[in-house]
């Protein structure tokens, strides 16, 4: 994968400024997983003194989307990508630094390869799990990505 955390964070500064201002940062990315963190601060809190759900969603979506973008770039093909559906579960107040991890890199790689081979659009569900510094799960996001060769 040719993407690096530095490249993705610079991209977010210019193309996803609300995520960048809220503190969403890519920490690592490789062939199988992407890790993004965000710290609970004044700018991203809700009235209940925890992280706003949409900020968690931005961080979670970035873990999945970065893997999709990386494999599309590696393919050398023009492939459109779009979130068609998503859902989330919240299990604990999100305070402190929250780490989101998506481990579905190889799943999206296979879907992109199938889209290229068949010429048909593909969909793939990807999961991102958010945990606090104690390792306790605070939220889980699922994103359905659609992929189609242009």
DSSP file (Angstrom, degrees, kcal/mol; ACC not computed):
  #  RESIDUE AA STRUCTURE BP1 BP2  ACC     N-H-->O    O-->H-N    N-H-->O    O-->H-N    TCO  KAPPA ALPHA  PHI   PSI    X-CA   Y-CA   Z-CA
    1    1 A X              0   0    0      0, 0.0    30,-0.1     0, 0.0    70,-0.1   0.000 360.0 360.0 360.0 132.3    0.0    0.0    0.0
    2    2 A X        +     0   0    0     68,-0.3     2,-0.2    28,-0.1    69,-0.0   0.538 360.0 100.6 -90.4  -7.8    1.4    3.3   -1.0
    3    3 A X        -     0   0    0     63,-0.1     2,-0.3    64,-0.1    26,-0.1  -0.538  51.7-167.4 -81.2 146.1   -0.5    5.5    1.4
    4    4 A X     >  -     0   0    0     -2,-0.2     4,-2.4     1,-0.1     5,-0.2  -0.884  35.1-112.2-124.8 159.5    1.1    6.7    4.6
    5    5 A X  H  > S+     0   0    0     -2,-0.3     4,-2.5     1,-0.2    21,-0.3   0.898 118.4  54.3 -56.6 -39.2   -0.3    8.3    7.7
    6    6 A X  H  > S+     0   0    0      2,-0.2     4,-2.2     1,-0.2     5,-0.2   0.937 109.0  46.5 -60.9 -47.8    1.4   11.6    6.8
    7    7 A X  H  > S+     0   0    0      1,-0.2     4,-2.4     2,-0.2    -1,-0.2   0.909 114.0  48.3 -61.4 -42.7   -0.1   11.7    3.3
    8    8 A X  H  X S+     0   0    0     -4,-2.4     4,-2.3     2,-0.2    -1,-0.2   0.876 111.1  50.0 -67.5 -37.4   -3.6   10.9    4.7
    9    9 A X  H  X S+     0   0    0     -4,-2.5     4,-1.7     2,-0.2    -1,-0.2   0.875 111.5  48.1 -70.3 -36.5   -3.4   13.5    7.4
   10   10 A X  H  X S+     0   0    0     -4,-2.2     4,-1.5    -5,-0.2     5,-0.2   0.909 110.8  52.7 -66.2 -41.6   -2.3   16.2    4.9
   11   11 A X  H  X>S+     0   0    0     -4,-2.4     4,-3.2     1,-0.2     5,-0.6   0.922 108.4  50.1 -57.3 -45.0   -5.2   15.0    2.7
   12   12 A X  H  X5S+     0   0    0     -4,-2.3     4,-1.4     1,-0.2     8,-0.5   0.855 103.5  59.8 -66.5 -32.9   -7.6   15.5    5.6
   13   13 A X  H  <5S+     0   0    0     -4,-1.7    -1,-0.2     1,-0.2    -2,-0.2   0.914 120.1  26.3 -57.5 -43.2   -6.3   19.0    6.3
   14   14 A X  H  <5S+     0   0    0     -4,-1.5     3,-0.2    -3,-0.2    -2,-0.2   0.805 135.2  28.7 -93.2 -32.5   -7.3   20.1    2.8
   15   15 A X  H  <5S+     0   0    0     -4,-3.2    -3,-0.2    -5,-0.2    -2,-0.1   0.663 130.1  32.3-106.2 -20.2  -10.2   17.8    1.8
   16   16 A X    >X< +     0   0    0     -4,-1.4     4,-2.2    -5,-0.6     3,-0.6  -0.448  68.2 159.0-131.2  59.5  -11.7   16.9    5.1
   17   17 A X  H 3> S+     0   0    0      1,-0.3     4,-3.0    -3,-0.2     5,-0.2   0.815  71.5  56.1 -61.0 -32.9  -11.2   20.1    7.2
   18   18 A X  H 3> S+     0   0    0      2,-0.2     4,-1.6     1,-0.2    -1,-0.3   0.908 109.8  46.4 -66.2 -38.8  -13.9   19.4    9.7
   19   19 A X  H <4>S+     0   0    0     -3,-0.6     5,-2.4     2,-0.2     4,-0.5   0.925 114.0  48.5 -64.8 -44.1  -12.3   16.0   10.6
   20   20 A X  H ><5S+     0   0    0     -4,-2.2     3,-1.4    -8,-0.5    -2,-0.2   0.928 110.7  49.9 -63.6 -44.8   -8.9   17.6   10.8
   21   21 A X  H 3<5S+     0   0    0     -4,-3.0    -1,-0.2     1,-0.3    -2,-0.2   0.833 107.3  55.5 -63.6 -31.6  -10.1   20.5   13.1
   22   22 A X  T 3<5S-     0   0    0     -4,-1.6    -1,-0.3    -5,-0.2    17,-0.2   0.548 123.2-105.8 -78.7  -6.1  -11.8   17.9   15.4
   23   23 A X  T < 5 +     0   0    0     -3,-1.4     2,-0.4    -4,-0.5    16,-0.3   0.618  61.1 159.1  96.0  13.8   -8.5   16.1   15.8
   24   24 A X      < +     0   0    0     -5,-2.4     2,-0.4    -6,-0.2    -1,-0.3  -0.594  16.5 174.0 -72.6 122.4   -9.0   13.0   13.6
   25   25 A X  E     -A   37   0A   0     12,-2.6    12,-2.8    -2,-0.4     2,-0.4  -0.996  33.2-128.2-137.4 136.2   -5.6   11.6   12.8
   26   26 A X  E     +A   36   0A   0     -2,-0.4    10,-0.3   -21,-0.3   -17,-0.1  -0.686  24.5 178.7 -78.0 128.7   -4.3    8.5   11.0
   27   27 A X  E     -     0   0A   0      8,-3.0     2,-0.3    -2,-0.4     9,-0.2   0.775  62.5  -6.6-101.3 -36.2   -1.8    6.7   13.1
   28   28 A X  E     -A   35   0A   0      7,-1.5     7,-2.9   -23,-0.1    -1,-0.4  -0.989  53.2-176.3-158.9 153.3   -1.0    3.7   10.9
   29   29 A X  E     +A   34   0A   0     -2,-0.3     2,-0.2     5,-0.2     5,-0.2  -0.972  13.8 154.1-151.0 138.2   -2.0    1.9    7.8
   30   30 A X        -     0   0    0      3,-2.4   -28,-0.1    -2,-0.3    -2,-0.0  -0.786  60.8 -69.2-145.4-168.5   -0.9   -1.3    6.2
   31   31 A X  S    S+     0   0    0     -2,-0.2    78,-0.2     1,-0.2     3,-0.1   0.798 128.3  27.0 -60.8 -30.1   -2.3   -4.0    3.8
   32   32 A X  S    S+     0   0    0     73,-0.2    73,-2.4     1,-0.2     2,-0.3   0.700 121.2  24.9-109.8 -22.0   -4.8   -5.3    6.3
   33   33 A X        -     0   0    0     71,-0.2    -3,-2.4    70,-0.1     2,-0.4  -0.974  47.7-155.5-148.2 159.6   -5.7   -2.5    8.8
   34   34 A X  E     -AB  29 102A   0     68,-2.0    68,-2.1    -2,-0.3     2,-0.4  -0.996  11.9-158.3-133.2 138.4   -5.9    1.2    9.4
   35   35 A X  E     +AB  28 101A   0     -7,-2.9    -8,-3.0    -2,-0.4    -7,-1.5  -0.975  12.7 176.0-121.5 128.6   -5.7    2.9   12.8
   36   36 A X  E     -AB  26 100A   0     64,-2.5    64,-3.7    -2,-0.4     2,-0.3  -0.982   8.6-163.2-129.8 140.2   -7.1    6.4   13.4
   37   37 A X  E     -AB  25  99A   0    -12,-2.8   -12,-2.6    -2,-0.4     2,-0.3  -0.886   8.9-179.2-122.6 157.8   -7.3    8.3   16.7
   38   38 A X  E     - B   0  98A   0     60,-2.0    60,-3.1    -2,-0.3     2,-0.4  -0.960  18.5-139.8-152.1 137.7   -9.3   11.3   18.0
   39   39 A X  E     - B   0  97A   0     -2,-0.3     2,-0.4   -16,-0.3    58,-0.3  -0.835  25.2-112.6-104.2 135.5   -9.1   12.9   21.4
   40   40 A X        +     0   0    0     56,-2.7     2,-0.3    -2,-0.4    56,-0.2  -0.500  54.7 153.7 -63.8 120.6  -12.2   14.2   23.2
   41   41 A X    >   -     0   0    0     -2,-0.4     3,-0.8   -19,-0.1     4,-0.3  -0.839  59.7 -89.3-140.3 176.4  -11.8   18.0   23.3
   42   42 A X  G >  S+     0   0    0     -2,-0.3     3,-1.1     1,-0.2     7,-0.1   0.890 121.3  56.3 -56.9 -42.1  -14.1   21.1   23.6
   43   43 A X  G 3  S+     0   0    0      1,-0.2    -1,-0.2   -22,-0.1   -21,-0.1   0.729 115.2  35.8 -67.8 -22.5  -14.4   21.3   19.8
   44   44 A X  G <  S+     0   0    0     -3,-0.8     8,-2.8    -5,-0.1    -1,-0.2   0.154  93.3 112.1-118.6  20.6  -15.8   17.8   19.4
   45   45 A X  B <   -F   51   0B   0     -3,-1.1     6,-0.2    -4,-0.3     2,-0.2  -0.532  53.3-140.6 -94.4 161.2  -17.9   17.3   22.5
   46   46 A X    >   -     0   0    0      4,-2.6     3,-1.6    -2,-0.2     4,-0.2  -0.531  42.0 -89.5-103.7 177.2  -21.6   17.0   22.9
   47   47 A X  T 3  S+     0   0    0      1,-0.3    -2,-0.0    -2,-0.2     5,-0.0   0.628 123.7  64.4 -65.4 -10.3  -23.7   18.5   25.7
   48   48 A X  T 3  S-     0   0    0      2,-0.2    -1,-0.3     3,-0.0     3,-0.1   0.195 117.0-108.5 -99.3  15.8  -23.2   15.4   27.8
   49   49 A X  S <  S+     0   0    0     -3,-1.6     2,-0.3     1,-0.2    -2,-0.1   0.851  86.2  99.9  60.5  39.7  -19.4   16.0   28.0
   50   50 A X  S    S-     0   0    0     -4,-0.2    -4,-2.6    45,-0.1    -1,-0.2  -0.875  85.3 -67.1-138.8 175.7  -18.4   13.2   25.7
   51   51 A X  B     -F   45   0B   0     43,-2.8    43,-0.3    -2,-0.3    -6,-0.3  -0.450  54.8-110.2 -71.4 132.8  -17.3   13.0   22.1
   52   52 A X    >>  -     0   0    0     -8,-2.8     4,-1.6    -2,-0.2     3,-0.8  -0.326  24.0-124.3 -59.7 139.5  -20.1   13.8   19.6
   53   53 A X  H 3> S+     0   0    0      1,-0.2     4,-2.1     2,-0.2    -1,-0.1   0.832 108.4  58.1 -59.3 -34.0  -21.2   10.7   17.7
   54   54 A X  H 3> S+     0   0    0      2,-0.2     4,-2.1     1,-0.2    -1,-0.2   0.833 102.8  53.1 -69.0 -31.2  -20.5   12.3   14.3
   55   55 A X  H <> S+     0   0    0     -3,-0.8     4,-2.1     2,-0.2    -1,-0.2   0.906 109.2  49.1 -68.3 -41.0  -16.8   12.9   15.2
   56   56 A X  H  X S+     0   0    0     -4,-1.6     4,-2.7     1,-0.2    -2,-0.2   0.903 110.1  52.7 -61.2 -39.4  -16.6    9.2   16.1
   57   57 A X  H  X S+     0   0    0     -4,-2.1     4,-2.9     2,-0.2    -2,-0.2   0.881 106.3  52.1 -63.8 -39.1  -18.2    8.5   12.7
   58   58 A X  H  X S+     0   0    0     -4,-2.1     4,-2.0     2,-0.2    -1,-0.2   0.931 112.7  45.0 -62.7 -44.4  -15.6   10.6   10.9
   59   59 A X  H  X S+     0   0    0     -4,-2.1     4,-1.4     2,-0.2    -2,-0.2   0.922 115.2  47.4 -65.7 -43.8  -12.8    8.7   12.5
   60   60 A X  H  X S+     0   0    0     -4,-2.7     4,-1.3     1,-0.2     3,-0.2   0.921 111.7  49.8 -64.1 -44.5  -14.4    5.3   11.9
   61   61 A X  H  X S+     0   0    0     -4,-2.9     4,-3.4     1,-0.2     5,-0.3   0.879 106.0  57.3 -63.4 -36.4  -15.2    6.1    8.3
   62   62 A X  H  X S+     0   0    0     -4,-2.0     4,-2.3     1,-0.2     5,-0.3   0.871 101.0  56.8 -63.1 -35.7  -11.6    7.2    7.7
   63   63 A X  H  X S+     0   0    0     -4,-1.4     4,-0.8    -3,-0.2    -1,-0.2   0.907 116.5  35.4 -61.9 -39.0  -10.3    3.9    8.8
   64   64 A X  H  X S+     0   0    0     -4,-1.3     4,-1.9     2,-0.2     3,-0.2   0.923 117.7  50.6 -79.8 -45.5  -12.4    2.1    6.2
   65   65 A X  H  X S+     0   0    0     -4,-3.4     4,-2.9     1,-0.2     5,-0.2   0.839 104.8  57.1 -63.5 -34.9  -12.1    4.7    3.4
   66   66 A X  H  X S+     0   0    0     -4,-2.3     4,-2.4    -5,-0.3    -1,-0.2   0.896 107.6  48.5 -63.9 -39.2   -8.3    4.9    3.7
   67   67 A X  H  X S+     0   0    0     -4,-0.8     4,-2.1    -5,-0.3    -2,-0.2   0.910 112.2  48.9 -65.9 -41.4   -8.1    1.2    3.0
   68   68 A X  H  X S+     0   0    0     -4,-1.9     4,-2.2     2,-0.2    -2,-0.2   0.951 112.9  47.0 -61.9 -49.3  -10.5    1.5    0.0
   69   69 A X  H  X S+     0   0    0     -4,-2.9     4,-2.7     1,-0.2     5,-0.2   0.902 110.4  54.0 -59.5 -42.7   -8.5    4.5   -1.4
   70   70 A X  H  X S+     0   0    0     -4,-2.4     4,-2.1     1,-0.2   -68,-0.3   0.916 111.5  43.1 -60.3 -45.1   -5.2    2.6   -1.0
   71   71 A X  H  X S+     0   0    0     -4,-2.1     4,-1.5     2,-0.2    -1,-0.2   0.827 112.2  53.5 -74.2 -30.3   -6.3   -0.4   -2.9
   72   72 A X  H  X>S+     0   0    0     -4,-2.2     4,-1.0    -5,-0.2     5,-0.6   0.938 111.0  47.2 -65.1 -45.1   -8.0    1.6   -5.6
   73   73 A X  H ><5S+     0   0    0     -4,-2.7     3,-0.6     1,-0.2    -2,-0.2   0.908 111.0  51.7 -61.2 -42.1   -4.7    3.5   -6.1
   74   74 A X  H 3<5S+     0   0    0     -4,-2.1    -1,-0.2     1,-0.2    -2,-0.2   0.809 103.8  58.8 -64.6 -29.6   -2.7    0.3   -6.1
   75   75 A X  H 3<5S-     0   0    0     -4,-1.5    -1,-0.2    -3,-0.2    -2,-0.2   0.784  94.5-142.0 -72.0 -26.4   -5.0   -1.1   -8.8
   76   76 A X  T <<5 +     0   0    0     -4,-1.0     2,-0.2    -3,-0.6    -3,-0.1   0.530  62.3 116.6  75.7   4.9   -4.2    1.6  -11.2
   77   77 A X  S   <S-     0   0    0     -5,-0.6     2,-0.8     2,-0.0    -1,-0.3  -0.655  75.1-110.3-102.5 159.5   -7.9    1.6  -12.4
   78   78 A X        +     0   0    0     -2,-0.2    72,-2.9    -3,-0.1     2,-0.4  -0.826  48.6 168.6 -88.8 112.6  -10.5    4.4  -12.1
   79   79 A X  E     -C  149   0A   0     -2,-0.8     2,-0.3    70,-0.3    70,-0.2  -0.992  27.8-138.2-130.7 128.9  -12.9    3.0   -9.6
   80   80 A X  E     -C  148   0A   0     68,-3.1    68,-1.8    -2,-0.4     2,-0.4  -0.617  19.2-165.6 -84.9 147.7  -15.7    5.0   -7.9
   81   81 A X  E     +C  147   0A   0     -2,-0.3     2,-0.3    66,-0.2    66,-0.2  -0.993  13.3 163.3-134.8 140.8  -16.4    4.5   -4.2
   82   82 A X  E     -C  146   0A   0     64,-1.5    64,-2.9    -2,-0.4     2,-0.6  -0.973  39.4-119.0-157.1 138.7  -19.3    5.5   -2.2
   83   83 A X  E     +C  145   0A   0     -2,-0.3    62,-0.2    62,-0.2     3,-0.1  -0.732  31.1 176.3 -78.5 119.9  -20.8    4.7    1.2
   84   84 A X  E     +     0   0A   0     60,-3.1     2,-0.3    -2,-0.6    -1,-0.2   0.706  63.8   0.4 -95.5 -25.4  -24.2    3.3    0.5
   85   85 A X  E     +C  144   0A   0     59,-1.0    59,-3.1     2,-0.0    -1,-0.3  -0.990  60.5 177.1-159.5 153.8  -25.2    2.4    4.1
   86   86 A X  E     -C  143   0A   0     -2,-0.3     2,-0.3    57,-0.2    57,-0.2  -0.986   4.2-174.7-157.9 159.6  -23.9    2.5    7.6
   87   87 A X  E     -C  142   0A   0     55,-1.9    55,-2.8    -2,-0.3     2,-0.3  -0.975   8.0-161.0-150.2 160.8  -24.9    1.7   11.2
   88   88 A X  E     -C  141   0A   0     -2,-0.3     2,-0.4    53,-0.2    53,-0.2  -0.986   9.4-156.2-146.2 153.0  -23.4    2.2   14.6
   89   89 A X  E     -C  140   0A   0     51,-2.3    51,-2.3    -2,-0.3     2,-0.5  -0.999  10.2-157.8-129.6 132.5  -23.6    1.0   18.1
   90   90 A X  E     +C  139   0A   0     -2,-0.4    49,-0.3    49,-0.2     3,-0.1  -0.948  18.8 166.0-114.5 125.6  -22.5    3.0   21.1
   91   91 A X        +     0   0    0     47,-2.3     2,-0.3    -2,-0.5    48,-0.2   0.576  62.9  14.9-116.5 -14.0  -21.6    1.1   24.3
   92   92 A X  S    S-     0   0    0     46,-1.3    -1,-0.3    44,-0.1     2,-0.1  -0.986  87.7 -83.6-157.4 154.2  -19.8    3.6   26.5
   93   93 A X        -     0   0    0     -2,-0.3     2,-0.9     1,-0.1    46,-0.1  -0.402  44.0-129.7 -60.0 135.0  -19.2    7.4   26.8
   94   94 A X        +     0   0    0    -43,-0.3   -43,-2.8    -2,-0.1     2,-0.3  -0.795  47.1 147.4 -93.7 102.9  -16.3    8.4   24.5
   95   95 A X        +     0   0    0     -2,-0.9     2,-0.1   -45,-0.2   -45,-0.1  -0.925  47.5  14.5-130.9 158.5  -13.9   10.5   26.6
   96   96 A X  S    S-     0   0    0     -2,-0.3   -56,-2.7   -56,-0.2     2,-0.5  -0.433 117.1 -17.6  76.0-156.2  -10.1   10.8   26.4
   97   97 A X  E     -B   39   0A   0    -58,-0.3     2,-0.5    -2,-0.1    36,-0.3  -0.755  66.0-160.5 -88.8 126.3   -8.3    9.5   23.3
   98   98 A X  E     -B   38   0A   0    -60,-3.1   -60,-2.0    -2,-0.5     2,-0.5  -0.905   1.4-155.5-109.2 132.9  -10.4    7.0   21.2
   99   99 A X  E     -BD  37 131A   0     32,-2.8    32,-2.5    -2,-0.5     2,-0.4  -0.931   3.9-161.1-111.1 126.8   -8.7    4.7   18.8
  100  100 A X  E     -BD  36 130A   0    -64,-3.7   -64,-2.5    -2,-0.5     2,-0.4  -0.909   9.0-172.3-107.3 133.8  -10.6    3.3   15.8
  101  101 A X  E     -BD  35 129A   0     28,-1.8    28,-2.2    -2,-0.4     2,-0.5  -0.991  10.8-171.2-130.1 130.2   -9.3    0.2   14.0
  102  102 A X  E     -B   34   0A   0    -68,-2.1   -68,-2.0    -2,-0.4     3,-0.2  -0.989   4.3-179.6-116.6 127.6  -10.5   -1.4   10.8
  103  103 A X        +     0   0    0     24,-0.5     3,-0.3    -2,-0.5   -70,-0.1  -0.010  55.0 100.2-113.5  27.3   -9.0   -4.8   10.0
  104  104 A X     >  +     0   0    0     23,-0.3     4,-2.0     1,-0.2     5,-0.2   0.043  38.2 118.2-103.8  25.8  -10.9   -5.4    6.7
  105  105 A X  H  > S+     0   0    0    -73,-2.4     4,-1.9     1,-0.2   -73,-0.2   0.903  77.6  46.8 -59.3 -44.3   -8.1   -4.4    4.2
  106  106 A X  H  > S+     0   0    0     -3,-0.3     4,-1.8   -74,-0.3    -1,-0.2   0.801 108.8  56.8 -71.2 -27.7   -7.9   -7.8    2.6
  107  107 A X  H  > S+     0   0    0      2,-0.2     4,-1.8     1,-0.2    -1,-0.2   0.923 109.9  43.8 -66.6 -44.9  -11.7   -8.0    2.2
  108  108 A X  H  X S+     0   0    0     -4,-2.0     4,-2.4     2,-0.2    -2,-0.2   0.849 109.3  57.8 -70.7 -32.7  -11.8   -4.7    0.3
  109  109 A X  H  X S+     0   0    0     -4,-1.9     4,-2.3    -5,-0.2    -1,-0.2   0.930 107.7  47.3 -59.8 -45.1   -8.8   -5.8   -1.8
  110  110 A X  H  X S+     0   0    0     -4,-1.8     4,-2.2     1,-0.2    -2,-0.2   0.885 110.9  51.5 -64.2 -39.2  -10.7   -8.9   -2.9
  111  111 A X  H  X S+     0   0    0     -4,-1.8     4,-2.3     2,-0.2    -1,-0.2   0.895 110.7  48.1 -66.0 -39.8  -13.8   -6.8   -3.7
  112  112 A X  H  X S+     0   0    0     -4,-2.4     4,-2.3     2,-0.2    -2,-0.2   0.916 111.1  50.5 -66.7 -42.5  -11.8   -4.4   -5.8
  113  113 A X  H  X S+     0   0    0     -4,-2.3     4,-2.4     1,-0.2    -2,-0.2   0.894 111.6  48.7 -61.4 -39.8  -10.1   -7.3   -7.7
  114  114 A X  H  X S+     0   0    0     -4,-2.2     4,-2.7     2,-0.2     6,-0.4   0.892 109.3  52.3 -67.7 -39.7  -13.6   -8.8   -8.3
  115  115 A X  H  X S+     0   0    0     -4,-2.3     4,-2.0     1,-0.2    34,-0.2   0.905 113.0  45.1 -61.7 -41.5  -14.9   -5.5   -9.6
  116  116 A X  H  < S+     0   0    0     -4,-2.3    -2,-0.2     2,-0.2    -1,-0.2   0.919 115.4  47.0 -67.6 -44.1  -12.0   -5.2  -12.0
  117  117 A X  H  < S+     0   0    0     -4,-2.4    -2,-0.2    -5,-0.2    -1,-0.2   0.882 125.3  28.2 -66.7 -40.5  -12.3   -8.9  -13.2
  118  118 A X  H  < S-     0   0    0     -4,-2.7    -2,-0.2     2,-0.2    -1,-0.2   0.699  91.5-134.5 -96.7 -21.3  -16.1   -8.9  -13.7
  119  119 A X     <  +     0   0    0     -4,-2.0     2,-0.3    -5,-0.4    -4,-0.1   0.500  67.4 122.6  76.1   2.8  -16.7   -5.2  -14.6
  120  120 A X  S    S-     0   0    0     -6,-0.4    -1,-0.3    -5,-0.1    -2,-0.2  -0.708  70.6-102.0 -98.0 149.2  -19.7   -5.4  -12.2
  121  121 A X        -     0   0    0     -2,-0.3     2,-0.3    27,-0.1    27,-0.2  -0.346  38.8-157.8 -64.7 148.8  -20.2   -3.2   -9.2
  122  122 A X  E     - E   0 147A   0     25,-3.0    25,-3.2     2,-0.0     2,-0.4  -0.918   8.2-152.7-127.4 152.9  -19.3   -4.7   -5.8
  123  123 A X  E     - E   0 146A   0     -2,-0.3     2,-0.4    23,-0.2    23,-0.2  -0.963  12.6-176.8-123.1 147.3  -20.4   -3.9   -2.3
  124  124 A X  E     - E   0 145A   0     21,-2.3    21,-2.9    -2,-0.4     2,-0.4  -0.990  19.2-139.9-144.7 133.1  -18.4   -4.7    0.8
  125  125 A X  E     - E   0 144A   0     -2,-0.4     2,-0.4    19,-0.2    19,-0.2  -0.793  22.2-171.3 -91.4 133.4  -19.2   -4.2    4.5
  126  126 A X  E     - E   0 143A   0     17,-2.7    17,-2.8    -2,-0.4     2,-0.4  -0.981   8.5-148.6-128.0 139.4  -16.3   -2.9    6.6
  127  127 A X  E     - E   0 142A   0     -2,-0.4   -24,-0.5    15,-0.2     2,-0.4  -0.866   9.0-170.9-111.3 139.3  -16.2   -2.6   10.4
  128  128 A X  E     - E   0 141A   0     13,-2.9    13,-2.9    -2,-0.4     2,-0.5  -0.996   9.3-158.1-127.9 127.1  -14.4   -0.1   12.6
  129  129 A X  E     -DE 101 140A   0    -28,-2.2   -28,-1.8    -2,-0.4     2,-0.5  -0.906   3.7-152.6-110.8 128.1  -14.2   -0.5   16.3
  130  130 A X  E     +DE 100 139A   0      9,-3.3     8,-3.0    -2,-0.5     9,-1.4  -0.855  17.5 177.4-101.0 129.3  -13.5    2.4   18.7
  131  131 A X  E     -DE  99 137A   0    -32,-2.5   -32,-2.8    -2,-0.5     6,-0.2  -0.935  22.0-128.9-128.5 152.9  -11.8    1.8   22.0
  132  132 A X    >   -     0   0    0      4,-2.3     3,-2.2    -2,-0.3   -34,-0.1  -0.238  45.8 -83.5 -88.5-175.3  -10.7    4.1   24.8
  133  133 A X  T 3  S+     0   0    0      1,-0.3   -35,-0.1   -36,-0.3   -37,-0.1   0.732 129.8  57.0 -66.4 -20.6   -7.2    4.1   26.5
  134  134 A X  T 3  S-     0   0    0      2,-0.1    -1,-0.3     1,-0.0     3,-0.1   0.487 119.4-110.4 -84.2  -2.9   -8.3    1.2   28.8
  135  135 A X  S <  S+     0   0    0     -3,-2.2     2,-0.4     1,-0.3    -2,-0.1   0.582  70.6 144.5  84.4  10.5   -9.1   -0.9   25.7
  136  136 A X        -     0   0    0      1,-0.1    -4,-2.3     2,-0.0    -1,-0.3  -0.695  54.9-115.6 -85.5 131.6  -12.8   -0.8   26.4
  137  137 A X  E     + E   0 131A   0     -2,-0.4    -6,-0.3    -6,-0.2     3,-0.1  -0.480  36.3 172.1 -68.1 128.6  -15.0   -0.6   23.3
  138  138 A X  E     -     0   0A   0     -8,-3.0   -47,-2.3     1,-0.4   -46,-1.3   0.690  63.8  -2.5-107.2 -29.0  -17.0    2.6   23.1
  139  139 A X  E     -CE  90 130A   0     -9,-1.4    -9,-3.3   -49,-0.3     2,-0.4  -0.991  50.7-152.4-160.8 155.4  -18.5    2.3   19.6
  140  140 A X  E     -CE  89 129A   0    -51,-2.3   -51,-2.3    -2,-0.3     2,-0.4  -0.998  14.9-167.8-132.2 128.9  -18.7    0.1   16.6
  141  141 A X  E     -CE  88 128A   0    -13,-2.9   -13,-2.9    -2,-0.4     2,-0.4  -0.941   4.1-163.9-117.8 139.4  -19.3    1.4   13.1
  142  142 A X  E     -CE  87 127A   0    -55,-2.8   -55,-1.9    -2,-0.4     2,-0.4  -0.987   7.5-169.5-121.0 132.3  -20.2   -0.6   10.0
  143  143 A X  E     -CE  86 126A   0    -17,-2.8   -17,-2.7    -2,-0.4     2,-0.8  -0.980  14.5-149.3-124.0 131.6  -19.9    0.9    6.5
  144  144 A X  E     -CE  85 125A   0    -59,-3.1   -60,-3.1    -2,-0.4   -59,-1.0  -0.885  20.9-163.8 -98.9 108.7  -21.2   -0.6    3.2
  145  145 A X  E     -CE  83 124A   0    -21,-2.9   -21,-2.3    -2,-0.8     2,-0.4  -0.766   6.7-151.3 -93.4 136.3  -18.9    0.6    0.4
  146  146 A X  E     -CE  82 123A   0    -64,-2.9   -64,-1.5    -2,-0.4     2,-0.4  -0.904  12.9-168.2-104.6 138.4  -20.0    0.4   -3.2
  147  147 A X  E     +CE  81 122A   0    -25,-3.2   -25,-3.0    -2,-0.4     2,-0.4  -0.989   9.6 171.5-129.9 130.1  -17.2    0.0   -5.8
  148  148 A X  E     -C   80   0A   0    -68,-1.8   -68,-3.1    -2,-0.4     2,-0.3  -0.985  31.8-125.4-144.3 130.8  -17.6    0.3   -9.5
  149  149 A X  E      C   79   0A   0     -2,-0.4   -70,-0.3   -70,-0.2   -28,-0.1  -0.571 360.0 360.0 -72.0 130.7  -15.0    0.4  -12.3
  150  150 A X              0   0    0    -72,-2.9    -1,-0.1    -2,-0.3   -71,-0.1   0.457 360.0 360.0 -80.5 360.0  -15.6    3.5  -14.4
